[in-house]
């Protein structure tokens, strides 16, 4: 019997995501059947923490036999801290490093709080390599980074992608450095609905949905998505895209105002094209850009 993963499914489907659509499709094809427990068909959509509890979380070290805080300390080079924003971005969890394949906004917020209070940190580099992730928590996280950038020099160096939620976080830095092959943008929202009705028919199963409130079962995976419900979801996602563009415009100012961010229609840009479009500030080798910034901050 195939094991299903309802928690993972709830984070992937029937919820708006700030993630590059290509990455969303890869995730679906790689783990969709395992998560859903059935075959599936991909259809592209048309829509274009309080109290820092992570500090109390611990990991067990099998080598030392000790429990350590799961909140990683931020790596430093001289007086410059390197804050990693890599992999899939999620709202909550102890994932704060690339080793897990995910980074949580909860972890980033706690690290940013530490960096703001640490007098030994004069500047911060956001090392960004992410196709995006969840909407929940991303706007507050971006505001936390912006507050840090208002107090200390903060630049984002991409290695290689900053798409969707990844770009929103990068945009809160004072400047964005992109490699020649780096990709930025995807200022939009995507959601994936799963229609399992045919699979249920083939399995000889009937699901009866009992709901109080006419909209309670909207988006149910046990029936095709009605046009009216799909349109309602698109409207909600357009509102989120507007909020996304407004935040980017607030962070980047005249370089990428809200109207210009919306006009990208969730397009992505590579290298110099990103600079020309106002989504990045310079094209440079990430290692060289980092060395130059560390040297400048040490002077």
Backbone as CSV, one residue per row, in Angstrom:
resi,resn,N_x,N_y,N_z,CA_x,CA_y,CA_z,C_x,C_y,C_z
1,UNK,0.849,-1.203,0.000,0.000,0.000,0.000,0.876,1.241,0.000
2,UNK,0.554,2.184,-0.850,1.352,3.403,-0.946,1.033,4.336,0.221
3,UNK,2.082,4.850,0.859,1.900,5.781,1.949,1.668,7.184,1.406
4,UNK,0.712,7.910,1.993,0.469,9.282,1.574,0.982,10.250,2.631
5,UNK,1.124,11.510,2.263,1.701,12.516,3.129,0.777,13.729,3.176
6,UNK,-0.266,13.705,4.016,-1.250,14.789,4.024,-0.671,16.148,4.382
7,UNK,0.316,16.204,5.295,0.911,17.489,5.665,1.603,18.125,4.470
8,UNK,2.400,17.303,3.754,3.090,17.817,2.576,2.098,18.230,1.503
9,UNK,1.040,17.436,1.329,0.047,17.759,0.322,-0.624,19.088,0.630
10,UNK,-0.906,19.350,1.913,-1.576,20.590,2.288,-0.708,21.809,2.014
11,UNK,0.623,21.620,1.976,1.519,22.750,1.725,1.776,22.938,0.234
12,UNK,1.429,21.935,-0.569,1.680,22.002,-2.005,0.453,22.390,-2.806
13,UNK,-0.719,21.879,-2.408,-1.905,22.012,-3.240,-3.012,22.811,-2.547
14,UNK,-3.849,23.436,-3.383,-4.999,24.201,-2.904,-4.606,25.332,-1.962
15,UNK,-3.436,25.898,-2.166,-2.975,27.044,-1.385,-2.122,27.917,-2.275
16,UNK,-2.233,29.242,-2.174,-1.409,30.105,-3.026,0.062,30.013,-2.654
17,UNK,0.909,29.996,-3.673,2.355,29.892,-3.451,3.078,30.997,-4.205
18,UNK,4.136,31.500,-3.609,5.039,32.409,-4.304,6.238,31.580,-4.737
19,UNK,6.063,30.866,-5.834,7.098,29.954,-6.310,7.109,29.989,-7.824
20,UNK,8.277,29.801,-8.408,8.387,29.780,-9.861,7.598,28.592,-10.407
21,UNK,6.765,28.770,-11.445,5.917,27.680,-11.942,6.690,26.461,-12.411
22,UNK,7.879,26.675,-12.976,8.692,25.530,-13.398,9.099,24.675,-12.224
23,UNK,9.445,25.319,-11.117,9.812,24.584,-9.906,8.603,23.850,-9.346
24,UNK,7.434,24.496,-9.388,6.215,23.850,-8.902,5.921,22.579,-9.686
25,UNK,6.134,22.636,-11.010,5.878,21.458,-11.838,6.866,20.345,-11.529
26,UNK,8.132,20.708,-11.323,9.146,19.707,-10.985,8.786,19.002,-9.690
27,UNK,8.365,19.774,-8.685,7.979,19.201,-7.404,6.813,18.237,-7.593
28,UNK,5.826,18.666,-8.406,4.662,17.803,-8.643,5.054,16.491,-9.295
29,UNK,5.887,16.586,-10.318,6.267,15.372,-11.040,7.135,14.458,-10.185
30,UNK,7.960,15.050,-9.315,8.882,14.254,-8.507,8.184,13.551,-7.348
31,UNK,7.295,14.266,-6.664,6.713,13.700,-5.447,5.191,13.682,-5.451
32,UNK,4.567,14.192,-6.513,3.113,14.302,-6.523,2.384,12.992,-6.279
33,UNK,2.778,11.937,-6.990,2.074,10.659,-6.837,2.259,10.103,-5.427
34,UNK,3.469,10.275,-4.869,3.710,9.777,-3.513,2.896,10.560,-2.483
35,UNK,2.812,11.877,-2.684,2.070,12.713,-1.742,0.571,12.465,-1.842
36,UNK,0.065,12.349,-3.096,-1.371,12.213,-3.296,-1.851,10.770,-3.234
37,UNK,-0.923,9.828,-3.473,-1.318,8.426,-3.451,-2.041,7.999,-4.702
38,UNK,-1.897,8.770,-5.794,-2.589,8.450,-7.036,-1.891,9.113,-8.201
39,UNK,-2.186,8.631,-9.407,-1.683,9.294,-10.591,-2.333,10.671,-10.705
40,UNK,-1.709,11.593,-11.429,-2.255,12.933,-11.531,-1.879,13.545,-12.862
41,UNK,-2.595,14.601,-13.209,-2.330,15.333,-14.436,-2.075,16.786,-14.077
42,UNK,-1.015,17.380,-14.630,-0.671,18.770,-14.330,-1.342,19.699,-15.325
43,UNK,-2.023,20.716,-14.814,-2.600,21.754,-15.659,-2.105,23.099,-15.153
44,UNK,-1.452,23.859,-16.007,-0.901,25.150,-15.598,-2.013,26.152,-15.344
45,UNK,-1.989,26.861,-14.195,-3.013,27.858,-13.898,-2.811,29.120,-14.720
46,UNK,-3.813,29.974,-14.718,-3.771,31.176,-15.537,-3.452,32.430,-14.724
47,UNK,-3.326,32.333,-13.453,-3.128,33.512,-12.619,-1.674,33.961,-12.520
48,UNK,-1.733,35.199,-13.152,-0.439,35.857,-13.078,-0.502,36.930,-12.325
49,UNK,5.641,35.117,14.117,5.677,33.870,14.836,6.148,34.359,16.207
50,UNK,5.312,34.074,16.407,5.362,34.961,17.522,6.261,34.408,18.611
51,UNK,7.104,35.252,19.250,7.955,34.839,20.346,9.145,33.997,19.952
52,UNK,9.373,33.790,18.676,10.517,33.022,18.172,10.682,31.674,18.889
53,UNK,9.662,30.792,18.807,9.755,29.491,19.483,10.866,28.608,18.933
54,UNK,11.387,28.941,17.761,12.461,28.139,17.186,13.690,28.119,18.094
55,UNK,13.831,29.134,18.943,14.982,29.176,19.853,14.934,28.055,20.887
56,UNK,13.728,27.552,21.155,13.588,26.479,22.143,13.683,25.096,21.515
57,UNK,13.745,25.039,20.190,13.799,23.756,19.502,15.229,23.209,19.515
58,UNK,15.362,21.913,19.594,16.696,21.300,19.647,16.832,20.161,18.657
59,UNK,18.068,19.903,18.264,18.423,18.748,17.444,19.307,17.830,18.273
60,UNK,19.182,16.533,18.044,20.041,15.579,18.746,21.270,15.301,17.901
61,UNK,22.446,15.513,18.453,23.705,15.259,17.769,24.135,13.825,18.047
62,UNK,24.057,12.976,17.006,24.369,11.557,17.185,25.843,11.314,17.432
63,UNK,26.689,12.262,17.110,28.122,12.086,17.326,28.528,12.426,18.764
64,UNK,27.930,13.465,19.324,28.297,13.892,20.683,27.314,13.417,21.733
65,UNK,26.102,13.016,21.287,25.083,12.614,22.238,24.456,13.777,22.964
66,UNK,24.608,14.973,22.406,24.077,16.167,23.046,22.964,16.790,22.200
67,UNK,22.133,17.556,22.893,21.099,18.304,22.196,21.578,19.735,22.000
68,UNK,21.423,20.230,20.769,21.830,21.583,20.456,20.660,22.344,19.855
69,UNK,20.708,23.653,19.945,19.663,24.475,19.349,19.613,24.232,17.849
70,UNK,18.405,24.097,17.305,18.269,23.889,15.869,18.436,25.192,15.096
71,UNK,18.442,26.328,15.815,18.650,27.615,15.164,20.140,27.813,14.945
72,UNK,20.548,27.782,13.686,21.964,27.900,13.379,22.438,29.332,13.588
73,UNK,23.673,29.463,14.060,24.271,30.784,14.127,24.666,31.191,12.714
74,UNK,24.604,32.482,12.433,24.893,32.973,11.097,26.401,33.002,10.879
75,UNK,26.825,32.447,9.745,28.254,32.416,9.424,28.775,33.825,9.216
76,UNK,30.034,34.055,9.610,30.622,35.387,9.486,31.991,35.329,8.830
77,UNK,32.282,36.364,8.090,33.615,36.583,7.537,34.009,37.986,7.968
78,UNK,34.899,38.061,8.949,35.221,39.355,9.523,33.991,39.926,10.207
79,UNK,33.646,41.154,9.869,32.476,41.795,10.467,31.231,41.687,9.590
80,UNK,31.301,40.842,8.561,30.182,40.642,7.641,29.519,39.289,7.903
81,UNK,28.215,39.307,8.134,27.460,38.074,8.342,26.859,37.611,7.022
82,UNK,26.768,36.294,6.860,26.198,35.709,5.647,24.918,34.966,6.024
83,UNK,23.790,35.524,5.627,22.492,34.937,5.940,22.007,34.139,4.741
84,UNK,21.879,32.830,4.890,21.509,31.955,3.789,19.996,31.902,3.602
85,UNK,19.564,32.171,2.369,18.155,32.044,1.997,18.130,31.125,0.784
86,UNK,18.033,29.835,1.050,18.228,28.852,-0.003,17.166,27.760,0.034
87,UNK,16.881,27.211,-1.138,15.924,26.121,-1.248,14.488,26.610,-1.185
88,UNK,13.587,25.699,-0.858,12.172,26.029,-0.756,11.909,26.815,0.522
89,UNK,11.163,27.904,0.408,10.890,28.769,1.559,9.550,28.389,2.185
90,UNK,9.564,28.139,3.496,8.359,27.725,4.214,8.142,28.632,5.421
91,UNK,6.904,28.676,5.894,6.553,29.607,6.955,7.209,29.274,8.283
92,UNK,7.031,28.047,8.744,7.520,27.680,10.066,8.380,26.426,9.986
93,UNK,9.220,26.244,10.988,10.049,25.046,11.039,11.476,25.384,11.394
94,UNK,12.228,24.355,11.719,13.598,24.560,12.161,14.583,24.589,11.012
95,UNK,14.096,24.572,9.790,14.977,24.571,8.636,15.544,25.962,8.394
96,UNK,16.810,26.125,8.592,17.439,27.431,8.381,18.711,27.294,7.568
97,UNK,18.857,26.200,6.849,20.058,26.009,6.052,19.800,25.164,4.831
98,UNK,20.726,25.249,3.873,20.539,24.553,2.611,20.581,23.038,2.769
99,UNK,21.176,22.530,3.839,21.323,21.087,4.000,19.974,20.385,4.030
100,UNK,18.930,21.080,4.458,17.610,20.476,4.566,16.796,20.631,3.294
101,UNK,17.273,21.490,2.381,16.518,21.772,1.170,15.450,22.812,1.380
102,UNK,15.318,23.315,2.613,14.324,24.328,2.920,14.904,25.385,3.847
103,UNK,14.331,26.566,3.777,14.644,27.629,4.729,13.323,28.171,5.241
104,UNK,13.191,28.353,6.541,11.927,28.844,7.086,12.009,30.339,7.375
105,UNK,10.894,31.016,7.139,10.814,32.427,7.498,11.001,32.585,9.005
106,UNK,10.516,31.623,9.754,10.671,31.649,11.206,12.149,31.700,11.591
107,UNK,12.948,30.858,10.932,14.381,30.853,11.209,15.059,32.128,10.766
108,UNK,14.694,32.623,9.576,15.284,33.869,9.077,14.972,35.017,10.027
109,UNK,13.735,35.109,10.477,13.355,36.192,11.384,14.188,36.183,12.657
110,UNK,14.401,34.992,13.227,15.190,34.898,14.457,16.645,35.301,14.196
111,UNK,17.189,34.885,13.062,18.561,35.252,12.729,18.692,36.754,12.481
112,UNK,17.715,37.323,11.787,17.727,38.771,11.543,17.673,39.530,12.862
113,UNK,16.858,39.057,13.792,16.767,39.685,15.106,18.131,39.692,15.801
114,UNK,18.841,38.581,15.701,20.180,38.497,16.291,21.146,39.468,15.622
115,UNK,21.088,39.549,14.302,22.005,40.413,13.562,21.753,41.887,13.859
116,UNK,20.514,42.254,14.045,20.202,43.650,14.375,20.767,44.029,15.737
117,UNK,20.793,43.073,16.655,21.244,43.360,18.023,22.748,43.197,18.207
118,UNK,23.425,42.567,17.235,24.852,42.259,17.375,25.713,43.417,16.883
119,UNK,26.368,44.111,17.806,27.221,45.249,17.439,28.462,44.799,16.676
120,UNK,28.803,43.525,16.763,29.975,43.006,16.059,29.730,42.754,14.584
121,UNK,28.478,42.829,14.172,28.124,42.661,12.762,27.886,44.034,12.166
122,UNK,28.758,44.411,11.229,28.646,45.731,10.613,27.831,45.702,9.327
123,UNK,27.769,44.546,8.677,27.065,44.436,7.402,26.615,42.991,7.202
124,UNK,25.682,42.808,6.265,25.105,41.480,6.043,24.983,41.206,4.553
125,UNK,25.311,39.981,4.173,25.088,39.507,2.813,23.985,38.446,2.851
126,UNK,22.967,38.639,2.044,21.961,37.595,1.867,22.429,36.713,0.724
127,UNK,22.755,35.476,1.009,23.112,34.538,-0.059,21.825,33.853,-0.490
128,UNK,21.308,34.254,-1.661,19.988,33.804,-2.090,20.091,32.842,-3.265
129,UNK,19.472,31.697,-3.117,19.339,30.731,-4.204,18.042,29.969,-3.970
130,UNK,16.938,30.556,-4.429,15.634,29.981,-4.145,14.652,30.297,-5.255
131,UNK,13.821,29.310,-5.581,12.742,29.507,-6.530,11.472,30.003,-5.844
132,UNK,11.492,30.163,-4.520,10.345,30.676,-3.797,9.721,29.653,-2.881
133,UNK,8.488,29.907,-2.489,7.813,29.001,-1.562,6.479,29.537,-1.097
134,UNK,6.201,29.416,0.184,4.886,29.724,0.725,4.647,31.233,0.863
135,UNK,3.378,31.611,0.706,2.983,32.997,0.926,2.989,33.323,2.411
136,UNK,2.441,32.422,3.221,2.309,32.678,4.656,3.665,32.999,5.285
137,UNK,3.788,34.187,5.850,5.002,34.578,6.553,6.001,35.357,5.736
138,UNK,5.890,35.344,4.398,6.940,35.941,3.582,6.964,37.460,3.675
139,UNK,5.786,38.092,3.758,5.771,39.561,3.784,6.345,40.102,5.089
140,UNK,6.034,39.467,6.200,6.615,39.883,7.471,8.122,39.665,7.468
141,UNK,8.553,38.537,6.900,9.987,38.240,6.832,10.717,39.284,5.998
142,UNK,10.137,39.656,4.867,10.751,40.687,4.029,10.840,42.010,4.772
143,UNK,9.814,42.353,5.542,9.848,43.589,6.324,10.944,43.547,7.383
144,UNK,11.174,42.368,7.971,12.247,42.233,8.961,13.614,42.470,8.312
145,UNK,13.792,41.935,7.104,15.052,42.151,6.384,15.208,43.619,6.027
146,UNK,14.120,44.260,5.605,14.165,45.681,5.264,14.543,46.518,6.485
147,UNK,14.036,46.147,7.653,14.383,46.876,8.879,15.868,46.722,9.190
148,UNK,16.401,45.529,8.956,17.839,45.306,9.132,18.632,46.152,8.156
149,UNK,18.175,46.203,6.903,18.869,46.971,5.868,18.819,48.466,6.140
150,UNK,17.836,48.920,6.895,17.759,50.337,7.255,18.780,50.693,8.325
151,UNK,19.280,49.687,9.042,20.225,49.919,10.131,21.663,49.596,9.752
152,UNK,21.842,48.604,8.868,23.178,48.169,8.473,23.202,47.895,6.977
153,UNK,24.355,48.027,6.317,24.431,47.690,4.890,24.068,46.223,4.664
154,UNK,23.084,45.992,3.817,22.657,44.631,3.483,22.567,44.525,1.972
155,UNK,23.293,43.569,1.402,23.184,43.318,-0.028,22.791,41.867,-0.247
156,UNK,22.139,41.609,-1.372,21.760,40.243,-1.741,22.659,39.797,-2.881
157,UNK,23.367,38.696,-2.698,24.190,38.103,-3.743,23.545,36.774,-4.127
158,UNK,23.130,36.660,-5.386,22.419,35.468,-5.821,23.377,34.373,-6.265
159,UNK,23.025,33.126,-5.908,23.874,31.982,-6.289,23.058,30.728,-6.636
160,UNK,22.088,30.773,-7.553,21.919,31.594,-8.716,20.535,32.217,-8.846
161,UNK,19.538,31.793,-8.106,18.164,32.189,-8.386,17.534,32.980,-7.244
162,UNK,16.687,33.929,-7.609,15.857,34.623,-6.631,14.516,34.855,-7.321
163,UNK,13.662,33.840,-7.258,12.370,33.907,-7.936,11.229,33.947,-6.924
164,UNK,10.198,34.672,-7.282,8.982,34.745,-6.493,9.297,35.135,-5.048
165,UNK,8.971,34.292,-4.054,9.237,34.657,-2.662,10.726,34.908,-2.423
166,UNK,11.580,34.184,-3.143,13.019,34.418,-3.037,13.388,35.813,-3.487
167,UNK,12.729,36.301,-4.545,12.997,37.651,-5.014,12.443,38.684,-4.050
168,UNK,11.265,38.430,-3.483,10.696,39.364,-2.517,11.667,39.596,-1.360
169,UNK,12.261,38.530,-0.824,13.211,38.679,0.277,14.470,39.407,-0.185
170,UNK,14.970,39.069,-1.367,16.169,39.727,-1.891,15.927,41.213,-2.126
171,UNK,14.722,41.565,-2.556,14.426,42.956,-2.875,14.485,43.854,-1.646
172,UNK,14.378,43.273,-0.458,14.443,44.065,0.770,15.858,44.518,1.097
173,UNK,16.859,43.951,0.422,18.250,44.377,0.618,18.481,45.709,-0.086
174,UNK,19.604,46.350,0.209,19.896,47.643,-0.416,20.235,47.488,-1.891
175,UNK,20.820,46.356,-2.249,21.139,46.105,-3.651,21.156,44.612,-3.908
176,UNK,20.994,44.243,-5.186,20.956,42.839,-5.597,22.030,42.608,-6.655
177,UNK,22.891,41.643,-6.398,23.946,41.258,-7.341,23.577,39.919,-7.944
178,UNK,23.537,39.845,-9.275,23.134,38.627,-9.960,24.281,38.109,-10.821
179,UNK,24.548,36.816,-10.830,25.560,36.270,-11.743,25.056,36.278,-13.184
180,UNK,25.955,36.044,-14.119,25.583,36.099,-15.539,24.438,35.164,-15.872
181,UNK,24.398,34.016,-15.206,23.359,33.032,-15.487,22.256,33.036,-14.437
182,UNK,22.295,33.987,-13.513,21.314,34.028,-12.439,19.944,34.477,-12.917
183,UNK,18.910,33.946,-12.311,17.534,34.257,-12.696,16.809,34.960,-11.558
184,UNK,16.088,36.048,-11.887,15.302,36.761,-10.893,13.912,37.059,-11.443
185,UNK,13.007,37.397,-10.536,11.667,37.793,-10.953,10.582,36.844,-10.521
186,UNK,9.661,36.543,-11.425,8.480,35.720,-11.152,7.615,36.390,-10.076
187,UNK,7.331,37.696,-10.292,6.515,38.451,-9.342,5.056,38.112,-9.587
188,UNK,4.644,36.975,-9.081,3.286,36.492,-9.287,2.940,35.427,-8.271
189,UNK,1.752,34.881,-8.394,1.248,33.884,-7.447,0.709,32.697,-8.226
190,UNK,0.909,31.515,-7.707,0.448,30.301,-8.373,-0.224,29.390,-7.349
191,UNK,-1.212,28.641,-7.795,-1.861,27.663,-6.938,-2.232,26.462,-7.796
192,UNK,-2.207,25.289,-7.213,-2.495,24.063,-7.954,-3.667,23.336,-7.317
193,UNK,-4.692,23.069,-8.111,-5.845,22.334,-7.613,-5.775,20.898,-8.097
194,UNK,-6.048,19.970,-7.213,-6.028,18.545,-7.543,-7.453,18.028,-7.667
195,UNK,-7.791,17.504,-8.838,-9.101,16.893,-9.061,-8.925,15.377,-9.003
196,UNK,-9.380,14.762,-7.902,-9.215,13.324,-7.710,-10.475,12.538,-8.057
197,UNK,-11.468,13.204,-8.640,-12.753,12.549,-8.856,-12.647,11.345,-9.786
198,UNK,-11.865,11.448,-10.868,-11.736,10.310,-11.790,-11.015,9.141,-11.134
199,UNK,-10.004,9.457,-10.314,-9.295,8.388,-9.603,-10.234,7.675,-8.638
200,UNK,-11.125,8.431,-7.999,-12.088,7.823,-7.082,-13.070,6.937,-7.845
201,UNK,-13.490,7.400,-9.027,-14.398,6.591,-9.840,-13.747,5.265,-10.220
202,UNK,-12.483,5.339,-10.634,-11.776,4.126,-11.034,-11.589,3.178,-9.855
203,UNK,-11.471,3.752,-8.665,-11.276,2.920,-7.468,-12.595,2.443,-6.882
204,UNK,-13.706,2.901,-7.465,-15.015,2.498,-6.962,-15.386,3.164,-5.655
205,UNK,-14.885,4.372,-5.428,-15.148,5.090,-4.186,-16.013,6.314,-4.447
206,UNK,-16.888,6.598,-3.488,-17.709,7.799,-3.564,-17.485,8.634,-2.309
207,UNK,-17.114,9.881,-2.499,-16.915,10.792,-1.376,-18.085,11.749,-1.303
208,UNK,-18.771,11.767,-0.181,-19.878,12.695,0.034,-19.386,13.852,0.892
209,UNK,-19.463,15.060,0.347,-18.977,16.238,1.067,-20.135,16.881,1.811
210,UNK,-20.014,16.963,3.112,-21.016,17.605,3.951,-20.419,18.904,4.467
211,UNK,-21.030,20.027,4.116,-20.463,21.318,4.483,-21.537,22.271,4.952
212,UNK,-21.203,23.076,5.949,-22.088,24.136,6.424,-21.508,25.461,5.952
213,UNK,-22.260,26.158,5.097,-21.732,27.358,4.460,-21.442,27.048,3.009
214,UNK,-22.024,27.807,2.091,-21.959,27.442,0.678,-20.545,27.445,0.119
215,UNK,-19.633,28.187,0.737,-18.255,28.249,0.233,-17.284,27.356,1.008
216,UNK,-17.786,26.609,1.979,-16.905,25.832,2.862,-16.098,24.800,2.096
217,UNK,-16.668,24.195,1.076,-15.978,23.127,0.346,-15.357,23.611,-0.954
218,UNK,-15.254,24.917,-1.135,-14.632,25.438,-2.356,-13.222,24.882,-2.532
219,UNK,-12.932,24.388,-3.722,-11.604,23.845,-3.991,-11.420,22.423,-3.528
220,UNK,-12.503,21.741,-3.213,-12.393,20.343,-2.781,-11.697,19.507,-3.850
221,UNK,-10.781,18.626,-3.465,-10.093,17.786,-4.451,-10.946,16.635,-4.955
222,UNK,-12.144,16.474,-4.391,-12.974,15.331,-4.752,-13.988,15.661,-5.843
223,UNK,-13.820,16.815,-6.485,-14.720,17.201,-7.574,-13.973,18.157,-8.494
224,UNK,-14.372,18.235,-9.759,-13.752,19.216,-10.653,-13.937,20.626,-10.099
225,UNK,-13.032,21.511,-10.441,-13.084,22.879,-9.949,-14.055,23.696,-10.802
226,UNK,-15.160,24.192,-10.223,-16.114,24.994,-10.998,-15.476,26.293,-11.486
227,UNK,-15.941,26.785,-12.623,-15.380,28.012,-13.184,-15.505,29.187,-12.220
228,UNK,-16.633,29.296,-11.536,-16.844,30.420,-10.615,-15.860,30.369,-9.456
229,UNK,-15.586,29.163,-8.956,-14.630,29.027,-7.850,-13.225,29.336,-8.331
230,UNK,-12.897,28.857,-9.531,-11.577,29.138,-10.093,-11.369,30.642,-10.252
231,UNK,-12.398,31.335,-10.706,-12.304,32.787,-10.883,-12.140,33.493,-9.538
232,UNK,-12.827,33.004,-8.520,-12.679,33.582,-7.185,-11.248,33.421,-6.684
233,UNK,-10.674,32.235,-6.916,-9.298,32.001,-6.496,-8.328,32.903,-7.259
234,UNK,-8.583,33.087,-8.560,-7.719,33.968,-9.350,-7.774,35.400,-8.824
235,UNK,-8.951,35.834,-8.438,-9.102,37.185,-7.881,-8.299,37.326,-6.597
236,UNK,-8.363,36.293,-5.751,-7.596,36.323,-4.503,-6.091,36.355,-4.789
237,UNK,-5.666,35.593,-5.799,-4.245,35.566,-6.129,-3.783,36.873,-6.753
238,UNK,-4.660,37.510,-7.519,-4.313,38.819,-8.078,-4.119,39.841,-6.965
239,UNK,-4.913,39.734,-5.897,-4.741,40.629,-4.752,-3.395,40.387,-4.084
240,UNK,-2.995,39.128,-4.004,-1.679,38.811,-3.430,-0.556,39.307,-4.332
241,UNK,-0.752,39.184,-5.646,0.269,39.691,-6.574,0.413,41.203,-6.437
242,UNK,-0.701,41.887,-6.250,-0.669,43.331,-6.051,0.105,43.678,-4.780
243,UNK,-0.121,42.905,-3.719,0.603,43.113,-2.459,2.095,42.849,-2.643
244,UNK,2.413,41.818,-3.415,3.794,41.462,-3.747,4.473,42.636,-4.453
245,UNK,3.834,43.138,-5.498,4.408,44.233,-6.271,4.539,45.504,-5.440
246,UNK,3.571,45.747,-4.569,3.633,46.928,-3.703,4.833,46.862,-2.772
247,UNK,5.093,45.672,-2.210,6.231,45.505,-1.311,7.545,45.686,-2.055
248,UNK,7.651,45.091,-3.237,8.864,45.241,-4.043,9.095,46.714,-4.380
249,UNK,8.030,47.411,-4.773,8.159,48.819,-5.096,8.588,49.650,-3.900
250,UNK,8.114,49.285,-2.721,8.492,50.007,-1.511,9.965,49.797,-1.188
251,UNK,10.463,48.586,-1.394,11.865,48.286,-1.097,12.819,48.870,-2.135
252,UNK,12.480,48.736,-3.420,13.412,49.116,-4.476,13.179,50.524,-5.021
253,UNK,12.087,51.139,-4.645,11.859,52.528,-5.015,11.812,52.742,-6.518
254,UNK,12.502,53.783,-6.985,12.458,54.141,-8.406,13.076,53.081,-9.309
255,UNK,13.868,52.180,-8.748,14.479,51.145,-9.577,13.429,50.156,-10.078
256,UNK,12.414,49.897,-9.270,11.347,48.974,-9.671,10.064,49.348,-8.929
257,UNK,9.407,50.425,-9.340,8.158,50.810,-8.679,7.066,49.770,-8.887
258,UNK,6.007,49.884,-8.113,4.934,48.889,-8.130,4.385,48.646,-9.529
259,UNK,4.103,49.728,-10.264,3.515,49.566,-11.598,4.444,48.786,-12.514
260,UNK,5.733,49.051,-12.426,6.701,48.347,-13.263,6.821,46.889,-12.856
261,UNK,6.734,46.625,-11.544,6.783,45.247,-11.054,5.577,44.461,-11.562
262,UNK,4.392,45.087,-11.534,3.196,44.421,-12.045,3.294,44.180,-13.547
263,UNK,3.915,45.132,-14.242,4.017,45.030,-15.702,4.899,43.877,-16.151
264,UNK,5.709,43.324,-15.269,6.530,42.164,-15.647,5.667,40.941,-15.897
265,UNK,4.428,40.946,-15.356,3.512,39.809,-15.524,4.176,38.487,-15.143
266,UNK,4.921,38.520,-14.039,5.569,37.331,-13.477,6.667,36.759,-14.371
267,UNK,7.190,37.560,-15.286,8.301,37.121,-16.129,9.573,36.977,-15.293
268,UNK,10.492,36.152,-15.766,11.802,36.030,-15.122,12.865,36.597,-16.053
269,UNK,13.961,37.055,-15.463,15.034,37.700,-16.214,16.373,37.109,-15.794
270,UNK,17.274,36.996,-16.765,18.589,36.376,-16.515,19.691,37.407,-16.693
271,UNK,20.623,37.421,-15.723,21.817,38.243,-15.841,21.555,39.708,-16.101
272,UNK,22.185,40.248,-17.159,22.092,41.672,-17.472,20.655,42.104,-17.744
273,UNK,19.849,41.213,-18.292,18.450,41.549,-18.544,17.728,41.902,-17.249
274,UNK,18.111,41.269,-16.155,17.513,41.577,-14.860,17.884,42.988,-14.415
275,UNK,19.125,43.374,-14.656,19.575,44.725,-14.318,18.839,45.748,-15.186
276,UNK,18.765,45.476,-16.479,18.096,46.389,-17.406,16.626,46.596,-17.042
277,UNK,16.000,45.550,-16.489,14.584,45.621,-16.130,14.360,46.204,-14.736
278,UNK,15.439,46.484,-13.993,15.323,47.071,-12.668,15.161,46.077,-11.540
279,UNK,15.283,44.786,-11.848,15.124,43.774,-10.809,16.421,43.458,-10.083
280,UNK,17.547,43.899,-10.615,18.846,43.708,-9.980,19.677,44.961,-10.239
281,UNK,20.813,45.063,-9.542,21.616,46.279,-9.625,22.955,46.096,-10.317
282,UNK,23.458,44.876,-10.389,24.742,44.644,-11.049,24.888,43.165,-11.359
283,UNK,25.675,42.897,-12.399,26.044,41.519,-12.756,27.477,41.300,-12.313
284,UNK,27.705,40.246,-11.551,29.063,39.979,-11.061,29.189,38.533,-10.629
285,UNK,30.419,38.060,-10.620,30.702,36.743,-10.063,30.417,36.784,-8.569
286,UNK,29.617,35.868,-8.042,29.231,35.931,-6.630,30.419,35.945,-5.669
287,UNK,31.422,35.111,-5.923,32.583,35.059,-5.037,33.342,36.379,-5.051
288,UNK,33.531,36.935,-6.230,34.239,38.206,-6.336,33.447,39.343,-5.713
289,UNK,32.136,39.335,-5.908,31.292,40.372,-5.323,31.335,40.297,-3.803
290,UNK,31.351,39.086,-3.272,31.409,38.916,-1.820,32.744,39.420,-1.273
291,UNK,33.838,39.048,-1.911,35.153,39.505,-1.459,35.245,41.031,-1.462
292,UNK,34.744,41.645,-2.516,34.790,43.098,-2.629,33.973,43.750,-1.521
293,UNK,32.808,43.179,-1.197,31.956,43.748,-0.152,32.622,43.609,1.203
294,UNK,33.213,42.441,1.481,33.896,42.227,2.767,35.047,43.210,2.916
295,UNK,35.816,43.406,1.842,36.925,44.347,1.878,36.442,45.777,2.125
296,UNK,35.364,46.142,1.452,34.806,47.498,1.623,34.305,47.708,3.050
297,UNK,33.649,46.723,3.618,33.107,46.851,4.977,34.202,46.831,6.040
298,UNK,35.362,46.240,5.713,36.476,46.180,6.678,37.279,47.477,6.684
299,UNK,37.116,48.314,5.647,37.897,49.530,5.518,37.464,50.621,6.483
